[in-house]
C-alpha cells in the first residue's frame, strides 16, 4: 500500500488512517468462498481525520449516507471480486471517488429576477391564449 492516497492535488489521506478487515463474501467462487475471507471492509474515521479540510468533511459525511456509522466512521464493503487485492483496490477507489465528489464545492446560486420586458411578454402571451380560448366557446343560449 502506498504512503498516502491522493484525493486532489492538494489533499491526500495517509494510508495509516485506513483500516482493512477481510471477511467472507457470498457469491461466486465455489467452495473457495467458504474457506477464504476475500471481501474487504474498509473503515475510515471521517469525523476525526486530520487530513481533510472541514468543508470537505461535511460534504463527504452528507454524501456517505448509510455507509456512515453513528460515530462518524465511513464503512465501505467491497466483495465484487474473488481476490483480496482486487477488492481492496475497489474499496480504496470507491473511497477516493466519494472524497473527490465531496471536494467539489457547490456553486453559489445568485438570485435573479425576470426583467420587465420578460414579464410583459409573458402577460401578453397569456392574454392572446385567453382570447383564443374565449373565441372557441359556444355562444350563450338566449331564451
ZIHUKA-V898496 format. One record per pair of residues at least 6 apart in sequence whose C-alpha atoms are under 8 Angstrom apart, sorted by the first residue. I is the first residue (numbers start at 1). J is the second residue. D is the distance in Angstrom with one decimal. If there is no record, write none. Layout:
i = <I,I>
j = <J,J>
d = <D,D>
This chain:
i = <1,2,3,3,3,4,4,4,4,5,5,5,5,5,6,6,6,7,7,7,7,8,8,11,11,12,12,13,13,14,17,17,17,18,18,18,18,19,19,19,20,20,20,20,20,21,21,21,22,22,22,22,22,22,23,23,23,23,23,24,24,24,24,24,24,25,25,25,25,25,26,27,28,29,37,38,38,38,38,38,38,39,39,39,39,39,39,39,39,39,40,40,40,40,40,40,40,41,41,41,41,41,42,42,42,42,42,42,42,42,43,43,43,43,44,44,44,45,45,45,46,46,46,46,46,47,47,47,47,47,48,56,56,56,57,59,59,60,60,60,60,61,61,63,63,64,64,67,67,67,68,68,69,76,76,76,77,78,78,78,78,79,80,81>
j = <15,15,14,15,16,12,13,14,15,12,13,14,15,96,12,13,96,13,96,99,100,100,103,51,52,51,52,51,52,51,44,45,49,42,43,44,45,42,43,44,40,41,42,43,88,40,41,42,37,38,39,40,41,84,37,38,39,40,41,33,34,36,37,38,39,33,37,38,39,79,33,33,82,82,84,79,81,82,83,84,87,77,78,79,80,81,82,83,84,87,77,78,79,84,87,88,91,75,76,77,78,91,74,75,76,77,78,88,91,92,73,74,75,76,73,74,75,72,73,74,57,61,72,73,74,57,61,71,72,73,72,99,102,103,102,102,103,98,99,101,102,68,72,98,102,74,98,74,75,76,74,75,75,91,94,95,91,87,88,90,91,87,87,87>
d = <7.2,6.7,6.0,5.6,8.0,6.0,5.4,4.1,5.1,5.4,5.1,6.2,6.5,7.9,4.3,6.5,7.8,7.2,5.8,6.6,5.9,6.9,7.8,7.4,7.1,6.9,8.0,5.9,7.6,7.7,6.4,7.3,7.4,6.8,6.0,5.2,7.9,5.8,5.1,6.5,6.6,5.7,4.8,6.4,8.0,5.8,5.1,6.6,5.5,6.2,5.6,4.7,6.2,7.6,4.6,6.2,5.1,6.2,7.2,7.0,7.2,6.4,4.0,5.9,5.7,6.6,6.7,6.3,5.1,6.1,6.8,7.5,7.5,6.6,7.7,7.1,8.0,6.3,5.5,4.7,7.4,7.2,5.8,4.4,7.8,7.9,7.9,7.8,6.4,6.3,5.7,5.2,6.4,6.7,5.9,5.9,7.2,6.7,5.7,4.5,6.4,7.7,7.9,5.6,5.1,6.3,8.0,7.9,6.4,7.7,6.5,5.7,4.7,6.6,5.6,5.1,6.6,6.2,4.3,6.1,6.8,7.3,5.7,5.5,6.0,7.1,7.9,7.6,4.8,6.7,7.7,7.6,5.7,5.4,7.8,5.3,7.8,6.9,6.2,7.9,5.0,7.1,7.7,7.4,7.3,7.2,7.6,5.7,5.4,6.6,4.5,6.3,7.4,6.2,7.8,7.5,6.7,5.3,7.1,6.4,5.4,5.9,6.6,5.7>
